[in-house]
Amino acid sequence: MERKVIVITGPTCSGKTQVSISLAKLLATEIISADSRQVYRYLDIGTAKPGPGELKDVKHHFIGTLKPDEDFNVSKFEEDALNIIDLLHQEGKIPIVAGGSGLYIKALTEGIFNTAETDEELRQELKSQLDTFGRQFLYDQLMKVDPGAAATMLPQNWKRVMRALEVFHLTGRSILEHHKEYERNLGVEFLEFGLNWDREILYRNIETRVDQMISLGLIDEVRTILAMGFSKDLNSLNTVGYKEIIMHLSGEITLERAIELIKRNTRRYAKRQMTWFRRDDKIHWFDISSSDDLLNVPDKILKFLQ
């Protein structure tokens, strides 16, 4: 009999934290955060981490466990999260995975492909092409040899594009074919649920949240992180909300412009998230139009466990 794992996902500002905490209380279980930025300490307001009270009520994993300059990647997440899931199942609990990092969720539910060998000479050649001609050039090369794989990624994700090119040139086959052959036998059933808002309502919620973040002290939070000696060029700080405030603190833009950019870039990020999640036909979507609808989601999810 397969052991169950509940996955709650959706775009930023869709209510994932609220729903997952309510459900975790009903099931007396723990939450695994699938958020690539909430894993870092000090990045609290800008990543909308659960508050101290919420963290006290329900145990969370991957929340504030790393310093901003420490490395974390999707492969490490998959490995560590599966270990936590196994431990929770041994305790008779149904783990809840909650977050909006699509790649993290995909790695957990489907697995990361690590089988194709690498060729250092080929990799250096691809890196040289990247440095000389840019990300779009690499992406165009992938479109020519493996359009199916190219359709699943963006030129900005140059590491994934490079890996897909590398796999194709090493094996003569699409990385998608290798993914299909790479299956894990975990004995785990992932029940995936998404929170689907009307776009205009979601965008209004985003604007409200950004204003709240500013009033809660996002500017001071960023100033404090930089004062601790962390570089503004860290990948962890290359995050919507932080990068714009860093630009403001550096004197590049006004605060008003920074807030405007945060709202715009958050809307764009939410749109990209939904584009990603819509490709996954395993997600059961709940249509949400108000906070009252969110309150009903935990009970709806419980019916899938019966």
Secondary structure by P-SEA (a helix, b strand, c coil): cbbbbbbbbbcccccaaaaaaaaaaaacbbbbbccccccccccccccccccaaaaaaccccccccccccccccaaaaaaaaaaaaaaaaaacbbbbbbccaaaaaaaaabbbbccbbbbaaaaaaaaaaaacccaaaaaaaaaaccaaaaaaccccaaaaaaaaaaaaaaccccaaaaaaaccccccbbbbbbbbbccaaaaaaaaaaaaaaaaaacaaaaaaaaaaacccccccccccaaaaaaaaaaaccccaaaaaaaaaaaaaaaaaaaaaaaaacccbbbbbbccaaaaaaaaaaaaaaac
